[in-house]
Amino acid sequence: MDMLGTLADQFGNLTLRDFPGMLLSMVLAALAALLLGWGARAERGTARELIALAAVVALGSLLARGSLPLSVLFAGAFIAGMRMAPSGQRADGLVRTAVVMAAVGCGSGAALPVILGMIIVLPLMRWATARSGGE
């Protein structure tokens, strides 16, 4: 049994050289989630959930970008996880959708367009989630 070959197979379509970029993509996705959570005035617990969600989705998209079956599996797991979450602990749908978009973009290697897109998305999120009463 070739242990090195077996170990190399476990990397999928990634190599050791891909790991710094992978970590950068996850950090940028988490940063995008942090900014979107702030922009949407998310509560502290929700903001933490969004940051973790962004990092996980970025990692998932990095792992699945070379495999259609794995991509479909991740999408199904995400949908099932969203439906199983207690409704009282879910983040607002608008914010969650924006965070997932940012995370998938960062994870697929398009972090700079995602960050640049935040220039447009962030003010819209602030406006869309503003509470009446002059906050």
N, C-alpha and C positions, 0 to 999 in steps of 0.2 A: 504494500500500500504506500503510495506516494503522499506523505504528510504535507509537504510543501505545495504540491498540486491541489490537494484537498483544501488547504488553507487559502490558496489563491482563488479557488472557486467561490469561496465564501464572501469575497469582495464584490461579486456580481460584476457590474460594468465599471466599478470604481477601482482606482489604484491608490497606493499610499500617497502619491503626489496630489490626489484629489482632495485629501482631507483638510488642508488649510482653506481651500475654496469652499468646501462643504461647511466648515465651521463659520466662515465669514458670511455665507448665505443664511445660516441659521441665526446668527447674531443680527444681521440686517433685517431679517423677518421679524425677530423679536422687537427690534427698535421700531420698525414700522407699526407693529401692534401697540407698542407703548404710546407712540404718537397718536394713533387712531383712538386708543382708549382715552387718552387725555383730551383729544379733540371732541370726543363724544360725551365727555364728562362721566365716564364710567366710574362706578364705585371701585374702591380699592380691591376688593375680592374679584370683581369682574375683570378689572385690568390685569390682575395676575393670571386669571384664567385665559385671557386673550393672548398674553405674552407666551404662555406655555403652549397654547394651541398653535400659534404662529410658528414656533420653533419645531413642533412636532410635524406640522403640515409641510414645512420647508424640508425637513429631513425625509419625509415620505416622498415628496416630489423629486428630491435628489436621488433617492433610491430607485424610484419607479420610472425615471425619464427614459430608460432604455428598454422598458418592457411593458407592452400593452396589457398583458394579463395582470401584472403586478399593479399597474395603474388603476385598472378596474377594481381590483381587490381593495386598494387603499380608498377609492371613492366609496365603495360599498361599506367599508368599515367606518368611514367618516359619517356617512348618512345614518348608519345604525347607531353610532355613538351619539349623534345629535338627537335622535328620537328617544334614546334611552335616558338622556339626562333629565332630571327632575325639572319641571317647568319653572319652579321658583328660583332655580339656580342658573338658568340660561341667560346669556347676555342678549342684549337687544339684537334682533335679526339684521338690522342695517349694519351695525358695528361688526357683528360676527362675519357677515358676508364680505365686508371690506377687508377684515383681517385675513380671512381665508384667501382672498384674491391676492393680497400683498404677500402672504406666505408662499403661495404657489408660484408667484412671479419670482420671488427671491430664490426659492428652492430650485427653480428651473434655470437659473443662471441669468436672470434679467433683473438683478437687484437695482441697478442704477435707473432703469426706466420706472421701476416701482417707486423708488425714492423720489424721482422727479414728478411722478404722477401724484404723489402725496401733496405737492404744492397746490394741486387743484382739489383733491379729495378732502384734505384736512379742513379748509374753510367751509366746504359743503357739509361735512360732518358736524362741525360746530354749529352751523346755522340750522341743520335738520334736527338737532337734539337740544336746541335752546329751550329752556323752560320759560313759560310766560311769567311775567313779573319782573323783567329787567335784570336777569342774572348776567 
